[in-house]
């Protein structure tokens, strides 16, 4: 009798650990399952049929462009913080990081790895981590700025994707709670203050910010181009102007810490966006799936970097 009562007490912590470790992946699978339930399996099959060797070659070329931009951006921010970083190692680390972000949950574990590796190499682990945070933040700022510009010019294009009052209230409460925690916890308050100081020199300095935000804009244009390629691959002939709001929403959803490689939230955003634009929702899901697969293909050089480094470590 005692054993029966005690056993569940040991199971709860294990369940919580599993949820913490795999909750992001499970969330992505759930969202993707809901999309499949609503649209059927057609979008997935259409997406797979839309991939051919020329499209994969385009993905590799776009991946080289965007990864080079990210590496150069990282190098600029690190240099602003006084951290030496050569371009070739930065490019290799960025490729490896992008590959790991694509195949692992949350989409940030690759960035953690490159921050730790660079930090150990230069003897400044905390500053290296802040450099990665700031350069990733710069990319998100450009995405949001371009998205707001499109939203102001074409508010109807985002009508289906805009959150309702309840969602906005919940988001505001989460932000307010985060601010309160940051102010009340001394260590966290000190960390935020240090990050803001570094932002002035590593991101907003006159010799840094034009290159950082310019490179972010080029990388965003590359990702948007790849999504257009994915849409054309599944047979959609919608004008780029019509697709742009959908693409921006899908790219923003890709960055959410849910799922693996953005699958799930991105397909939901693309399907809703296509619907709002007067296009078939199934085409949005199909294009998003192709985009995800092409993004994975573009990170294959990162897998090569990872395997070569592990091979050297074993020897």
C-alpha positions in Angstrom: 0.0 0.0 0.0 2.8 2.4 0.9 4.6 1.7 -2.3 1.5 2.5 -4.3 1.2 5.9 -2.6 4.8 6.8 -2.8 5.4 6.0 -6.5 3.5 8.9 -8.0 5.5 11.3 -5.8 8.6 10.2 -7.7 6.9 10.5 -11.1 5.9 14.1 -10.9 9.4 15.5 -10.8 10.4 13.3 -13.7 7.3 14.5 -15.7 8.3 18.1 -14.9 11.8 17.5 -16.1 10.6 16.0 -19.3 8.3 18.9 -19.9 11.1 21.4 -19.3 13.4 19.5 -21.7 10.9 18.7 -24.5 8.0 21.1 -23.9 9.1 23.3 -26.8 9.3 20.4 -29.3 5.9 19.1 -28.0 4.4 22.5 -28.5 5.6 22.7 -32.1 4.2 19.2 -32.8 0.9 20.1 -31.3 0.6 23.3 -33.5 1.7 21.4 -36.6 -0.9 18.7 -35.8 -3.7 21.3 -35.5 -2.7 22.7 -38.9 -2.7 19.2 -40.4 -6.1 18.5 -38.8 -7.5 21.6 -40.3 -5.9 21.4 -43.8 -5.2 17.7 -44.2 -2.0 16.0 -45.4 -2.1 17.7 -48.8 0.2 20.6 -47.9 2.9 18.3 -46.7 2.8 16.2 -49.8 2.7 19.3 -52.1 5.6 20.7 -50.2 7.7 17.6 -50.6 6.9 17.5 -54.3 8.0 21.1 -54.7 11.6 20.4 -53.8 14.1 19.6 -56.6 17.9 20.0 -57.1 17.8 23.6 -58.5 15.7 24.8 -55.6 18.1 23.2 -53.1 21.0 24.9 -54.9 19.3 28.3 -54.5 18.8 27.5 -50.8 22.5 26.8 -50.4 23.4 30.1 -52.1 20.9 32.0 -50.0 22.2 30.2 -46.9 25.7 31.3 -47.6 24.6 34.9 -48.0 22.6 35.0 -44.8 25.2 33.1 -42.8 28.0 35.4 -44.0 25.9 38.4 -43.0 25.2 37.0 -39.6 28.9 36.2 -39.1 30.0 39.7 -40.2 27.3 41.2 -37.8 28.6 39.1 -34.9 32.1 40.2 -35.7 31.1 43.8 -35.6 29.3 43.5 -32.3 32.1 41.5 -30.8 34.7 44.0 -32.0 32.6 46.8 -30.5 32.9 45.0 -27.1 36.7 44.6 -27.5 36.5 40.9 -28.4 38.8 39.7 -31.2 36.9 37.6 -33.8 38.2 36.7 -37.3 35.7 36.3 -40.1 36.4 32.7 -41.2 36.0 31.2 -37.7 32.9 33.4 -37.2 31.5 32.0 -40.5 32.2 28.4 -39.5 30.7 29.0 -36.0 27.7 30.7 -37.5 27.1 27.8 -39.9 27.3 25.3 -37.0 25.1 27.4 -34.8 22.4 27.7 -37.5 22.4 24.0 -38.1 22.0 23.2 -34.4 19.3 25.9 -34.1 17.5 24.1 -36.9 17.6 20.6 -35.5 17.3 21.3 -31.8 14.4 22.6 -29.8 14.0 26.3 -28.8 16.2 27.5 -31.7 18.9 29.1 -29.6 21.1 26.2 -28.4 23.4 26.7 -31.3 23.9 30.4 -30.3 24.7 29.3 -26.8 27.3 27.0 -28.1 29.1 29.6 -30.2 28.9 32.1 -27.4 30.6 29.7 -25.0 33.2 28.6 -27.6 34.2 32.1 -28.4 34.1 33.2 -24.8 36.5 30.4 -23.8 38.8 31.2 -26.7 39.1 34.9 -25.7 38.8 34.5 -22.0 35.6 36.6 -21.6 32.7 34.2 -21.4 30.1 36.7 -20.1 31.0 39.4 -22.6 30.9 36.9 -25.5 27.4 35.8 -24.4 26.3 39.4 -24.4 27.8 39.9 -27.9 25.7 37.0 -29.3 22.5 38.3 -27.5 23.0 41.8 -29.0 23.7 40.6 -32.5 20.7 38.4 -32.5 18.6 41.2 -31.0 19.7 43.5 -33.9 18.3 40.9 -36.4 14.9 40.9 -34.5 14.8 44.7 -34.4 15.1 44.9 -38.2 12.4 42.2 -38.7 10.0 44.0 -36.3 10.8 47.4 -37.9 10.1 46.1 -41.4 7.0 44.3 -40.2 5.6 47.5 -38.5 6.3 49.4 -41.7 4.3 46.9 -43.8 1.6 46.8 -41.1 1.2 50.6 -41.2 1.0 50.6 -44.9 -1.2 47.6 -45.3 -3.1 46.9 -41.9 -5.6 44.6 -43.6 -2.8 42.2 -44.6 -2.2 41.4 -40.9 -5.8 41.4 -39.7 -6.1 37.7 -39.2 -2.7 37.5 -37.5 -3.1 40.4 -35.0 -3.7 39.2 -31.4 -7.0 39.9 -29.8 -7.6 42.0 -26.6 -7.2 38.9 -24.3 -3.9 37.9 -25.9 -2.6 41.5 -25.7 -3.6 41.8 -22.1 -1.8 38.5 -21.3 1.3 39.6 -23.2 1.3 42.9 -21.3 1.1 41.1 -18.0 4.0 38.8 -18.9 6.1 41.9 -19.9 5.2 43.7 -16.7 6.0 40.6 -14.6 9.4 40.4 -16.4 10.1 44.0 -15.6 9.2 43.6 -12.0 11.4 40.5 -11.7 14.3 42.3 -13.4 14.0 45.3 -11.0 13.5 43.3 -7.8 16.2 40.6 -8.3 19.6 42.3 -7.7 21.7 39.9 -9.9 19.2 40.1 -12.8 19.1 43.9 -12.4 22.9 44.1 -12.6 22.9 41.8 -15.6 20.4 43.9 -17.5 22.3 47.1 -16.6 25.6 45.5 -17.9 23.8 44.5 -21.1 22.5 48.0 -21.7 26.0 49.4 -21.2 27.4 47.0 -23.7 24.6 47.8 -26.1 25.9 51.4 -26.3 29.4 50.4 -27.3 28.8 47.1 -29.1 25.6 47.8 -31.0 24.7 51.5 -31.0 28.2 53.0 -31.5 28.5 55.2 -34.6 31.1 52.8 -36.1 29.0 49.7 -35.4 25.3 50.2 -35.9 25.2 51.0 -39.7 27.0 47.8 -40.5 25.0 45.7 -38.0 21.6 46.8 -39.1 22.6 46.9 -42.8 23.8 43.3 -42.6 20.6 42.4 -40.8 18.5 43.9 -43.5 20.4 41.9 -46.2 20.0 38.7 -44.2 16.2 39.4 -43.9 16.0 40.0 -47.6 17.7 36.7 -48.2 15.3 34.8 -46.0 12.3 36.5 -47.6 13.6 35.6 -51.0 13.9 32.0 -50.0 10.3 32.0 -48.9 9.3 33.4 -52.3 11.3 30.6 -53.9 9.4 28.1 -51.7 6.0 29.6 -52.7 6.9 29.4 -56.4 8.1 25.8 -55.9 4.6 24.7 -54.8 3.0 26.5 -57.7 1.9 29.8 -56.1 2.1 32.8 -58.5 0.9 35.4 -56.0 2.8 38.7 -56.4 5.7 39.3 -54.0 3.9 42.5 -52.6 1.0 40.3 -51.7 3.2 37.7 -50.1 5.4 40.1 -48.1 3.2 40.5 -45.0 2.7 36.7 -44.9 6.5 36.1 -45.2 7.3 38.6 -42.4 4.7 37.0 -40.1 6.0 33.5 -40.9 9.6 34.6 -40.2 8.6 36.1 -36.9 6.8 32.9 -36.0 10.0 30.9 -36.9 11.9 32.8 -34.2 9.4 31.8 -31.4 10.9 29.2 -29.0 8.4 26.6 -29.9 9.0 23.5 -32.0 12.1 22.5 -33.9 13.4 24.6 -36.8 10.3 26.8 -36.6 8.0 24.0 -37.8 4.5 24.4 -36.3 4.1 28.1 -35.5 5.5 29.1 -39.0 3.0 26.8 -40.8 0.1 28.2 -38.7 1.2 31.8 -39.4 1.6 31.2 -43.1 -1.7 29.4 -43.5 -3.5 32.3 -41.7 -1.6 34.9 -43.6 -2.4 33.3 -47.0 -6.0 33.2 -45.9 -6.0 36.9 -45.0 -4.4 37.7 -48.4 -7.2 35.9 -50.2 -5.0 32.9 -51.1 -5.5 29.2 -50.3 -4.5 28.5 -46.7 -3.1 25.1 -47.9 -0.7 26.9 -50.2 0.6 28.9 -47.2 1.2 25.7 -45.2 2.9 24.0 -48.2 5.1 27.0 -48.9 6.1 27.2 -45.2 7.0 23.5 -45.2 9.1 23.9 -48.3 10.8 26.9 -46.7 11.6 25.0 -43.6 13.1 22.1 -45.5 15.1 24.5 -47.7 16.3 26.3 -44.6 17.5 22.9 -43.2 19.2 22.2 -46.5 21.0 25.5 -46.4 22.5 24.7 -43.0 24.1 21.4 -44.2 27.5 23.0 -44.3 27.1 23.6 -40.5 26.7 19.8 -40.1 30.0 19.4 -42.0 31.7 21.8 -39.7 30.3 20.1 -36.6 31.4 16.6 -37.8 34.9 17.8 -38.8 35.4 19.4 -35.4 34.3 16.3 -33.6 36.6 14.2 -35.8 39.5 16.3 -34.8 38.5 16.2 -31.1 38.4 12.4 -31.2 41.8 12.1 -32.7 
